[in-house]
Amino acid sequence: MTSQLYQALNLAQSLSLSEQFELLKVLSTIIQKTHALENQAILEDENTDFSADSFRKSWQQAMTGQTLPIDQL
């Protein structure tokens, strides 16, 4: 653990039970928001990679004539 975390833990232990409970609620909200943002960033990265890769493949197929007529799709 870092020294900052030790300081935060010592401070939390010095709080009353009701203050500790309030701190727990706030920390839970912060953790949930951070987790959601990280998951969103991961999904956006995955979607971007997939779209870019898909576009490259499609562009290559179009440029080399590897396409099908609409009535065959």
Backbone bond lengths (Angstrom), bond angles and torsions (degrees), N, CA, C in turn:
res aa  C-N    CA-C-N  psi(-1)  N-CA   C-N-CA  omega(-1)  CA-C   N-CA-C  phi
1 M - - - 1.446 - - 1.528 109.67 -
2 T 1.311 114.51 149.80 1.458 118.88 178.42 1.527 109.99 -82.24
3 S 1.310 115.65 164.11 1.465 119.77 178.97 1.531 110.42 -64.67
4 Q 1.328 116.76 -33.31 1.464 119.43 178.41 1.525 110.81 -64.65
5 L 1.334 116.59 -39.10 1.453 120.00 178.85 1.527 110.53 -67.28
6 Y 1.316 117.72 -40.92 1.463 120.81 175.39 1.526 110.94 -59.41
7 Q 1.319 116.85 -42.74 1.468 120.58 178.66 1.525 110.78 -62.52
8 A 1.333 115.93 -42.73 1.466 119.85 179.76 1.524 110.62 -64.34
9 L 1.325 116.61 -40.72 1.462 120.09 178.97 1.524 111.33 -65.45
10 N 1.326 116.77 -42.44 1.468 119.90 177.60 1.518 110.69 -62.11
11 L 1.322 116.35 -42.15 1.465 120.20 178.03 1.523 110.31 -63.17
12 A 1.336 117.42 -43.86 1.461 121.20 179.97 1.533 110.98 -61.02
13 Q 1.327 116.72 -38.77 1.465 120.21 -180.00 1.520 112.03 -68.49
14 S 1.308 116.70 -23.44 1.465 119.27 179.96 1.530 112.15 -83.11
15 L 1.315 118.02 -8.43 1.462 121.64 -179.07 1.522 110.88 -79.92
16 S 1.315 115.01 158.41 1.466 119.45 174.33 1.528 108.65 -71.18
17 L 1.315 116.53 167.06 1.458 121.26 -179.36 1.534 111.12 -59.32
18 S 1.307 117.21 -42.96 1.468 119.62 -179.69 1.528 110.98 -66.21
19 E 1.338 117.52 -36.24 1.462 120.83 177.14 1.533 110.93 -69.14
20 Q 1.338 116.28 -38.58 1.455 119.73 177.11 1.535 110.57 -63.33
21 F 1.319 116.13 -39.86 1.458 120.21 178.87 1.527 110.38 -64.84
22 E 1.309 117.20 -42.01 1.472 121.25 177.70 1.534 110.08 -63.70
23 L 1.322 116.81 -41.73 1.458 121.30 177.15 1.529 110.39 -61.01
24 L 1.314 116.73 -42.59 1.460 121.32 178.81 1.527 111.11 -60.25
25 K 1.319 117.48 -43.14 1.465 120.86 178.72 1.527 111.05 -62.97
26 V 1.325 116.59 -43.55 1.464 120.48 -179.17 1.531 110.46 -66.21
27 L 1.334 116.88 -44.55 1.461 120.36 178.40 1.525 111.27 -62.23
28 S 1.316 116.79 -39.10 1.461 120.51 178.38 1.522 110.80 -61.34
29 T 1.319 117.06 -42.32 1.464 121.62 178.49 1.526 110.50 -64.34
30 I 1.316 116.81 -44.17 1.468 121.06 179.18 1.523 110.54 -61.01
31 I 1.332 116.75 -45.09 1.463 121.27 -178.84 1.524 110.36 -63.87
32 Q 1.322 117.55 -42.99 1.462 120.86 -179.68 1.527 111.12 -63.31
33 K 1.330 117.26 -42.48 1.468 120.47 179.20 1.525 110.98 -65.38
34 T 1.331 116.72 -43.84 1.460 120.73 179.52 1.525 110.47 -62.44
35 H 1.317 116.50 -44.27 1.462 121.48 179.44 1.532 110.48 -61.87
36 A 1.320 116.96 -43.81 1.462 120.71 179.46 1.524 111.05 -63.17
37 L 1.324 117.44 -41.94 1.465 120.67 179.16 1.522 111.59 -65.19
38 E 1.323 116.90 -40.55 1.457 119.91 178.64 1.523 111.08 -65.41
39 N 1.331 116.92 -42.49 1.460 120.38 178.06 1.522 110.96 -63.32
40 Q 1.333 116.44 -40.33 1.460 120.66 178.86 1.530 110.06 -63.40
41 A 1.309 117.45 -42.52 1.463 121.23 179.57 1.524 110.88 -63.73
42 I 1.317 116.71 -40.23 1.465 120.67 178.58 1.520 110.06 -64.22
43 L 1.326 117.38 -45.18 1.460 120.79 179.69 1.517 111.41 -63.65
44 E 1.319 117.08 -40.35 1.460 119.89 179.36 1.522 110.68 -65.45
45 D 1.315 117.62 -39.84 1.460 121.14 177.16 1.522 110.67 -62.94
46 E 1.336 116.56 -43.84 1.460 120.55 179.67 1.522 110.49 -63.91
47 N 1.336 116.69 -44.16 1.461 120.08 -179.73 1.517 110.98 -64.70
48 T 1.315 118.02 -39.96 1.456 121.68 179.40 1.520 110.26 -64.60
49 D 1.320 116.85 -44.57 1.462 120.36 179.08 1.519 110.43 -61.20
50 F 1.310 116.79 -45.23 1.455 120.60 -179.22 1.525 110.23 -63.48
51 S 1.301 118.35 -45.77 1.451 121.83 -178.52 1.524 111.09 -63.84
52 A 1.308 117.64 -43.27 1.454 121.16 179.83 1.526 110.14 -64.85
53 D 1.317 116.89 -43.00 1.465 120.74 179.56 1.525 110.22 -65.79
54 S 1.315 116.63 -43.78 1.452 120.77 178.95 1.522 111.26 -62.11
55 F 1.319 116.52 -42.26 1.456 120.55 179.20 1.531 110.94 -63.15
56 R 1.331 116.86 -44.14 1.466 120.51 179.85 1.532 111.37 -59.01
57 K 1.335 115.12 -45.92 1.465 119.29 179.89 1.526 110.89 -63.44
58 S 1.318 116.84 -45.01 1.467 120.92 -179.91 1.516 111.18 -63.95
59 W 1.325 116.93 -42.14 1.466 121.21 179.31 1.531 110.13 -62.80
60 Q 1.330 116.57 -44.04 1.461 120.82 178.51 1.530 110.76 -60.80
61 Q 1.323 116.87 -42.85 1.465 120.47 178.98 1.529 110.58 -64.01
62 A 1.312 117.17 -42.35 1.466 120.61 -179.96 1.521 111.06 -65.08
63 M 1.313 117.01 -40.90 1.461 120.98 -177.24 1.536 111.97 -70.90
64 T 1.323 117.60 -26.13 1.464 120.59 -178.69 1.529 111.99 -100.90
65 G 1.338 116.85 7.75 1.462 120.27 177.06 1.516 114.27 75.99
66 Q 1.314 117.88 16.49 1.458 121.44 -179.95 1.528 110.29 -89.10
67 T 1.317 115.18 61.88 1.450 120.94 -178.05 1.518 109.69 -124.34
68 L 1.307 116.80 162.93 1.451 122.99 177.37 1.522 109.57 -112.54
69 P 1.307 117.19 147.09 1.470 118.57 174.34 1.526 109.92 -63.65
70 I 1.320 115.62 152.99 1.470 121.41 -177.37 1.519 110.92 -55.97
71 D 1.323 118.79 -39.42 1.463 120.02 -175.94 1.529 112.40 -69.29
72 Q 1.309 118.14 -12.44 1.466 120.85 177.10 1.531 112.55 -96.56
73 L 1.319 117.03 -4.96 1.469 119.52 -178.61 1.492 111.88 -83.69
